[in-house]
Amino acid sequence: YNSSPHGDMKGKIIISFISFIIGLQARNVLDLFSTTYNYEISSQSSGNYNNDAWAPQVSQLDWRNANAARKSTTSRYAERNELDAANHASSDTATDAPTMAPMPKRQKEIPRFNRGNYTETSEPLLWSLPTRGHFDLPSADEFMKSYIAEKRRLGKDIPWEMPLGDEQAVKLPLPIIGLNFPKSATLTLKEFFSCGGLTAIHTSAQQGRIAICMRENLLAGNAPLHGCNHHKSKKTRKIEPIEFISDIGTQFPCFYSSLHEGGLEAIAEHYPHATIMLVTRNAKSWHRSMSGWGSILKHWQTRCGFDGNLNHTKSDYWHQRWINSPRKKEDYWIDFYNAHTQKIRDFAMKNPSLTYVEVELEDENMANKMEYYTGVPSMCVMDCHPGPKWIREHPNVTGKCLSIGGI
């Protein structure tokens, strides 16, 4: 008996095909007697999946279980598959196996420092501001003269009076920490230092909100930027140390280093040679801007207790001011803003190893003064509007910021 290679191959193909058909028919016969279908789903949808295993062991933090906060896409697909199976089992013509929904692409994990990891029951922290009558503050220029004179008296270096080093992007010691309130040029500062060549961050890094990171670190006794002091550049794809931060407050869970007790002291302890930057503006203009910007002031009252209603002695003064203030509370928030400026000025005077810079946003020479203090060209000062409304009202504008430097 002589067989050719082609004949052998043809026979194998026929046998394989017949085996495949028999297997399919056997599966259909089994399906006729089956009432349920079992599906293998991702282990992440099981009860043992612990998405908040990374949460620090800090007693004052309430952590939200991520599975309770949001269903994973994997779980949603599992529910869909179970429904398909139930419908299939009850169908008179249920002879075909249910179609398994395609599994989604792997989702990005929520950032480490994300407000979604907190519950609404997180208690506000204690805060403090100077307590006195109406705050009639000297101008930024007047205060800076007094501050520089004190630095000289103590024999401390004045960084902007020294030449810029070959490897220096700015004259100021790093890191530079912007303590401006919201709606006080926080984005303007970020764009300014980015233009000057620094790794500058506004609000969040890849690890999440800077303010939440600083809050956790304060409660845990760590350096303020521990775990959130690096950022991956979108341009170079390199991980760089963060050199400037601004807009580092959050309403939930509420935390502002310049308001909550221990926040400023932690900066001085862990970064004794850093720079504190403050851009101020007319307090009445600031209040008008804040009042039209979402619900920040409302959250400051209800979530942060910045109306003084925290039942501890250090806020009794401010709570009484709140009660006595007219309905719109403009007078209250103006004093609150100015008291914040005074607190940071007092802090700068008490910590001469730090470098402090303050300028006024409405100052027509603000751009030139920023260049004098930092060494960054005045053309890097931008007029920034982070909200979409401003962009819609200015169709010829291509971004959030316009250059106003070089005055």
VEXDREN-2710 file (C-alpha; in Angstrom, 1 decimal):
% VEXDREN-2710
k/r/px/py/pz
1/TYR/0.0/0.0/0.0
2/ASN/1.6/3.2/-1.2
3/SER/0.4/6.5/0.2
4/SER/1.5/10.0/-0.9
5/PRO/2.3/12.8/1.5
6/HIS/-0.6/14.8/0.0
7/GLY/-3.0/11.9/0.7
8/ASP/-1.9/11.7/4.3
9/MET/-2.4/15.4/4.8
10/LYS/-5.8/15.3/3.2
11/GLY/-6.9/12.5/5.5
12/LYS/-5.7/14.3/8.6
13/ILE/-7.7/17.4/7.7
14/ILE/-10.9/15.3/7.2
15/ILE/-10.4/13.6/10.5
16/SER/-9.8/16.9/12.3
17/PHE/-12.9/18.4/10.8
18/ILE/-15.1/15.4/11.8
19/SER/-13.8/15.6/15.4
20/PHE/-14.5/19.3/15.5
21/ILE/-18.2/18.8/14.4
22/ILE/-18.7/16.0/16.9
23/GLY/-17.4/18.3/19.7
24/LEU/-19.8/21.1/18.8
25/GLN/-22.8/18.7/18.7
26/ALA/-21.9/17.3/22.1
27/ARG/-21.6/20.8/23.6
28/ASN/-25.1/21.7/22.2
29/VAL/-26.6/18.5/23.7
30/LEU/-25.1/19.4/27.1
31/ASP/-26.5/23.0/26.8
32/LEU/-30.0/21.6/26.5
33/PHE/-29.8/20.2/30.0
34/SER/-28.0/23.2/31.5
35/THR/-29.9/26.0/33.4
36/THR/-27.0/28.2/34.4
37/TYR/-23.7/29.3/32.9
38/ASN/-20.5/29.9/34.7
39/TYR/-18.2/32.7/33.7
40/GLU/-14.7/33.4/34.7
41/ILE/-14.3/37.1/35.6
42/SER/-11.5/39.2/36.8
43/SER/-10.3/38.6/40.3
44/GLN/-10.6/42.3/40.9
45/SER/-14.4/42.0/41.1
46/SER/-14.2/39.5/43.9
47/GLY/-14.8/40.4/47.5
48/ASN/-11.1/40.0/48.4
49/TYR/-10.0/42.8/46.1
50/ASN/-8.6/45.6/48.3
51/ASN/-8.2/48.7/46.2
52/ASP/-7.2/50.9/49.1
53/ALA/-4.4/48.7/50.4
54/TRP/-2.0/51.6/49.9
55/ALA/-3.9/53.9/52.3
56/PRO/-1.5/55.2/55.1
57/GLN/-2.2/54.1/58.6
58/VAL/-3.3/57.5/59.9
59/SER/-6.0/57.5/62.5
60/GLN/-7.4/60.9/61.5
61/LEU/-8.1/59.9/57.9
62/ASP/-11.3/58.1/56.8
63/TRP/-10.6/56.1/53.7
64/ARG/-13.3/55.2/51.2
65/ASN/-13.3/51.7/49.8
66/ALA/-12.7/52.2/46.1
67/ASN/-15.1/49.4/45.1
68/ALA/-17.9/51.2/47.1
69/ALA/-17.0/54.5/45.5
70/ARG/-17.0/53.4/42.0
71/LYS/-17.7/50.1/40.2
72/SER/-14.9/48.9/38.1
73/THR/-15.5/48.4/34.4
74/THR/-14.7/44.7/35.0
75/SER/-17.6/44.4/37.5
76/ARG/-20.0/46.1/35.1
77/TYR/-19.1/43.6/32.4
78/ALA/-19.5/40.7/34.8
79/GLU/-23.0/41.9/35.6
80/ARG/-23.8/42.2/31.9
81/ASN/-22.6/38.7/31.3
82/GLU/-24.7/37.3/34.1
83/LEU/-27.8/39.0/32.7
84/ASP/-27.0/37.5/29.2
85/ALA/-26.8/34.1/30.8
86/ALA/-30.1/34.4/32.6
87/ASN/-31.9/35.6/29.5
88/HIS/-30.3/32.8/27.5
89/ALA/-31.3/30.1/30.0
90/SER/-35.0/31.2/30.0
91/SER/-35.2/31.4/26.2
92/ASP/-37.1/28.6/24.3
93/THR/-34.4/28.7/21.7
94/ALA/-31.5/28.8/24.0
95/THR/-29.3/26.4/22.1
96/ASP/-26.3/28.5/21.5
97/ALA/-23.8/29.4/24.2
98/PRO/-24.1/33.0/25.3
99/THR/-21.7/35.4/23.8
100/MET/-19.0/36.6/26.3
101/ALA/-18.7/40.4/26.3
102/PRO/-15.2/41.5/25.3
103/MET/-13.1/42.5/28.3
104/PRO/-12.2/46.2/28.4
105/LYS/-8.8/47.6/28.3
106/ARG/-7.1/48.0/31.6
107/GLN/-8.2/51.1/33.3
108/LYS/-5.8/53.7/34.9
109/GLU/-5.8/53.4/38.6
110/ILE/-7.0/56.4/40.6
111/PRO/-4.2/58.7/41.7
112/ARG/-2.7/58.0/45.1
113/PHE/-3.7/61.5/46.5
114/ASN/-7.3/61.7/45.2
115/ARG/-10.3/63.1/47.0
116/GLY/-12.3/60.0/46.0
117/ASN/-10.3/58.1/48.7
118/TYR/-12.1/60.1/51.4
119/THR/-15.5/60.0/52.8
120/GLU/-17.8/63.0/53.7
121/THR/-17.3/62.2/57.4
122/SER/-13.6/63.3/57.3
123/GLU/-13.4/65.9/60.1
124/PRO/-12.1/69.4/59.4
125/LEU/-8.6/70.1/60.8
126/LEU/-7.9/73.0/63.2
127/TRP/-6.9/76.3/61.6
128/SER/-5.9/79.7/62.8
129/LEU/-5.4/83.3/61.6
130/PRO/-4.4/86.5/63.4
131/THR/-7.3/88.0/65.4
132/ARG/-7.6/91.8/65.4
133/GLY/-9.9/94.5/64.0
134/HIS/-9.9/95.5/60.4
135/PHE/-6.6/94.7/58.7
136/ASP/-5.0/97.8/57.2
137/LEU/-1.9/96.2/55.8
138/PRO/1.1/98.0/54.4
139/SER/1.7/97.4/50.6
140/ALA/3.8/94.5/49.4
141/ASP/6.6/96.9/48.5
142/GLU/6.6/98.4/52.0
143/PHE/6.6/95.0/53.7
144/MET/9.4/93.8/51.4
145/LYS/11.6/96.8/52.4
146/SER/11.1/95.8/56.1
147/TYR/11.7/92.2/55.4
148/ILE/15.0/92.8/53.4
149/ALA/16.2/95.1/56.2
150/GLU/15.6/92.4/58.7
151/LYS/17.5/89.8/56.6
152/ARG/20.4/92.2/56.3
153/ARG/20.4/92.8/60.1
154/LEU/20.7/89.1/60.6
155/GLY/23.4/88.7/58.1
156/LYS/21.3/86.6/55.7
157/ASP/21.8/86.5/52.0
158/ILE/19.5/88.3/49.7
159/PRO/19.2/85.9/46.7
160/TRP/18.1/88.4/44.1
161/GLU/21.1/90.6/44.9
162/MET/23.5/87.8/43.7
163/PRO/24.3/87.0/40.1
164/LEU/22.5/84.1/38.5
165/GLY/24.7/81.0/38.5
166/ASP/25.5/79.1/35.2
167/GLU/23.3/76.2/36.2
168/GLN/20.6/78.2/37.8
169/ALA/17.2/78.7/36.1
170/VAL/16.1/81.2/38.8
171/LYS/17.8/83.2/41.6
172/LEU/15.6/81.9/44.3
173/PRO/16.3/78.8/46.5
174/LEU/14.3/75.7/45.6
175/PRO/11.6/74.5/46.1
176/ILE/9.4/77.6/45.6
177/ILE/6.1/77.2/47.4
178/GLY/3.3/79.5/46.3
179/LEU/0.8/80.2/49.1
180/ASN/-1.6/82.3/47.1
181/PHE/-5.3/81.8/47.7
182/PRO/-7.4/80.6/44.7
183/LYS/-8.1/83.4/42.3
184/SER/-4.9/85.1/43.3
185/ALA/-2.7/84.4/40.3
186/THR/-2.0/80.7/41.1
187/LEU/-2.0/79.7/37.4
188/THR/-0.1/82.9/36.5
189/LEU/2.8/81.9/38.8
190/LYS/2.8/78.3/37.5
191/GLU/3.1/79.5/33.9
192/PHE/5.7/82.1/34.9
193/PHE/8.1/79.6/36.4
194/SER/7.4/77.0/33.6
195/CYS/8.5/79.7/31.2
196/GLY/11.6/80.2/33.3
197/GLY/12.6/76.6/32.9
198/LEU/11.4/75.1/36.2
199/THR/9.3/72.0/36.8
200/ALA/6.2/73.9/37.9
201/ILE/3.0/72.3/39.1
202/HIS/-0.4/73.8/39.5
203/THR/-2.8/71.9/41.8
204/SER/-1.9/68.3/40.9
205/ALA/1.0/66.1/39.9
206/GLN/0.7/62.5/38.5
207/GLN/0.3/61.3/42.1
208/GLY/-2.8/63.4/42.6
209/ARG/-3.6/66.6/44.4
210/ILE/-0.6/68.3/46.1
211/ALA/-2.8/69.6/48.9
212/ILE/-4.0/66.1/49.8
213/CYS/-0.4/64.8/49.7
214/MET/0.6/67.7/52.1
215/ARG/-2.3/66.9/54.4
216/GLU/-1.5/63.3/54.7
217/ASN/2.2/64.1/55.4
218/LEU/1.3/66.6/58.1
219/LEU/-0.8/64.1/59.9
220/ALA/1.9/61.4/59.5
221/GLY/4.8/63.6/60.5
222/ASN/6.5/63.4/57.1
223/ALA/8.0/66.2/54.9
224/PRO/5.2/68.1/53.2
225/LEU/6.0/66.9/49.7
226/HIS/6.9/63.3/50.6
227/GLY/5.5/61.1/47.9
228/CYS/4.5/64.0/45.6
229/ASN/7.8/65.8/44.9
230/HIS/8.4/64.4/41.4
231/HIS/6.6/64.8/38.1
232/LYS/6.9/63.1/34.7
233/SER/7.4/65.7/32.0
234/LYS/5.1/65.3/29.0
235/LYS/7.7/66.7/26.7
236/THR/10.8/64.9/27.8
237/ARG/9.0/61.9/29.4
238/LYS/11.6/62.1/32.2
239/ILE/10.7/62.2/35.9
240/GLU/11.9/65.5/37.3
241/PRO/11.9/66.9/40.8
242/ILE/9.1/69.4/41.3
243/GLU/10.6/72.9/41.8
244/PHE/7.6/75.1/42.1
245/ILE/4.0/74.4/43.3
246/SER/0.9/76.6/43.5
247/ASP/-2.8/76.3/44.2
248/ILE/-2.0/73.8/46.9
249/GLY/-5.3/73.9/48.8
250/THR/-8.4/71.8/48.5
251/GLN/-11.9/72.0/49.9
252/PHE/-12.3/68.2/50.3
253/PRO/-10.7/66.9/52.3
254/CYS/-10.0/70.4/53.3
255/PHE/-6.4/71.5/53.7
256/TYR/-4.4/74.7/53.2
257/SER/-0.8/74.8/54.6
258/SER/-1.0/78.4/55.3
259/LEU/-4.3/78.1/57.3
260/HIS/-4.2/74.7/59.1
261/GLU/-2.2/74.4/62.2
262/GLY/1.3/73.0/61.7
263/GLY/1.2/73.5/57.9
264/LEU/3.7/76.4/57.8
265/GLU/5.8/75.0/60.6
266/ALA/6.2/71.8/58.6
267/ILE/7.5/73.7/55.6
268/ALA/10.1/75.6/57.8
269/GLU/11.2/72.4/59.5
270/HIS/11.7/70.2/56.4
271/TYR/12.6/72.9/53.8
272/PRO/14.4/75.6/55.9
273/HIS/16.1/77.2/52.9
274/ALA/13.1/77.1/50.5
275/THR/11.3/80.1/49.0
276/ILE/7.8/81.2/50.0
277/MET/6.1/83.1/47.2
278/LEU/2.9/85.2/47.7
279/VAL/1.0/87.2/45.0
280/THR/-1.7/89.3/46.6
281/ARG/-4.5/91.3/45.1
282/ASN/-7.1/93.8/46.3
283/ALA/-9.2/91.8/48.8
284/LYS/-12.5/93.2/47.6
285/SER/-11.7/92.3/44.0
286/TRP/-10.6/88.8/45.2
287/HIS/-13.9/88.3/47.0
288/ARG/-15.9/89.3/43.9
289/SER/-13.8/86.9/41.8
290/MET/-14.2/84.1/44.3
291/SER/-18.0/84.6/44.6
292/GLY/-18.4/83.9/40.9
293/TRP/-16.0/80.9/40.8
294/GLY/-18.0/77.8/41.7
295/SER/-18.8/77.0/45.3
296/ILE/-15.4/77.5/46.9
297/LEU/-16.6/80.0/49.5
298/LYS/-19.6/77.8/50.4
299/HIS/-17.3/74.8/50.8
300/TRP/-14.9/76.9/52.9
301/GLN/-17.8/77.4/55.3
302/THR/-19.4/73.9/55.3
303/ARG/-16.4/71.6/54.7
304/CYS/-13.5/73.6/56.1
305/GLY/-15.2/75.4/59.0
306/PHE/-13.6/78.7/57.8
307/ASP/-16.6/80.5/59.3
308/GLY/-15.1/79.7/62.7
309/ASN/-17.7/77.1/63.6
310/LEU/-15.3/74.3/64.7
311/ASN/-16.0/74.5/68.5
312/HIS/-12.5/75.4/69.5
313/THR/-11.1/78.5/71.1
314/LYS/-8.8/79.7/68.3
315/SER/-11.7/80.2/65.9
316/ASP/-14.2/81.8/68.3
317/TYR/-13.1/85.3/67.2
318/TRP/-13.8/84.4/63.5
319/HIS/-17.1/82.7/64.2
320/GLN/-18.3/85.8/66.0
321/ARG/-17.1/87.9/63.1
322/TRP/-19.1/85.6/60.8
323/ILE/-22.3/86.0/62.8
324/ASN/-22.0/89.8/62.9
325/SER/-21.1/90.1/59.2
326/PRO/-23.9/91.1/56.7
327/ARG/-25.6/88.4/54.7
328/LYS/-23.2/88.3/51.7
329/LYS/-20.3/88.1/54.1
330/GLU/-18.1/90.3/52.0
331/ASP/-16.6/92.1/55.0
332/TYR/-15.8/88.8/56.6
333/TRP/-14.0/87.4/53.6
334/ILE/-12.0/90.6/53.0
335/ASP/-10.7/90.4/56.6
336/PHE/-10.1/86.7/56.2
337/TYR/-8.0/87.3/53.1
338/ASN/-6.0/90.1/54.7
339/ALA/-5.4/88.1/57.9
340/HIS/-4.0/85.3/55.7
341/THR/-1.5/87.7/54.2
342/GLN/-0.6/89.0/57.7
343/LYS/-0.1/85.4/58.9
344/ILE/2.3/84.6/56.1
345/ARG/4.3/87.8/56.6
346/ASP/4.6/87.0/60.3
347/PHE/5.8/83.6/59.4
348/ALA/8.4/84.9/57.0
349/MET/9.8/87.3/59.7
350/LYS/10.1/84.5/62.2
351/ASN/11.9/82.2/59.8
352/PRO/14.8/84.2/58.3
353/SER/16.5/81.1/56.8
354/LEU/13.6/80.9/54.3
355/THR/13.4/83.3/51.4
356/TYR/10.2/85.3/51.0
357/VAL/8.9/87.2/48.0
358/GLU/5.6/89.1/47.8
359/VAL/4.2/91.2/44.9
360/GLU/0.8/92.6/44.1
361/LEU/-1.1/91.4/41.1
362/GLU/-2.6/94.9/40.3
363/ASP/0.9/96.5/40.4
364/GLU/1.6/97.9/36.9
365/ASN/5.3/97.0/37.5
366/MET/4.5/93.5/38.7
367/ALA/6.2/91.8/35.8
368/ASN/9.4/93.7/36.1
369/LYS/9.5/93.1/39.9
370/MET/9.1/89.4/39.3
371/GLU/12.1/89.5/37.0
372/TYR/14.1/91.4/39.6
373/TYR/13.3/88.9/42.3
374/THR/13.6/85.7/40.3
375/GLY/15.8/86.3/37.3
376/VAL/13.0/85.0/35.0
377/PRO/12.3/87.4/32.1
378/SER/9.3/89.7/32.6
379/MET/7.7/88.4/29.4
380/CYS/7.0/85.2/31.2
381/VAL/4.3/86.9/33.3
382/MET/1.0/85.8/31.9
383/ASP/-2.6/87.0/32.3
384/CYS/-4.2/83.6/33.0
385/HIS/-7.9/82.6/33.2
386/PRO/-8.4/78.9/33.9
387/GLY/-12.1/78.7/33.4
388/PRO/-13.7/77.9/30.0
389/LYS/-16.0/80.9/30.1
390/TRP/-13.1/83.3/29.4
391/ILE/-11.9/81.3/26.5
392/ARG/-15.4/81.2/25.0
393/GLU/-15.7/84.9/25.3
394/HIS/-12.4/85.5/23.5
395/PRO/-12.5/83.3/20.4
396/ASN/-9.2/84.7/19.1
397/VAL/-7.3/83.4/22.1
398/THR/-5.6/80.0/21.7
399/GLY/-5.0/79.2/25.3
400/LYS/-5.7/80.1/28.9
401/CYS/-2.9/82.6/29.2
402/LEU/-1.7/85.8/27.4
403/SER/1.6/87.5/27.9
404/ILE/1.5/90.8/29.7
405/GLY/5.2/91.1/30.6
406/GLY/7.7/93.6/29.5
407/ILE/6.0/96.6/30.9
END
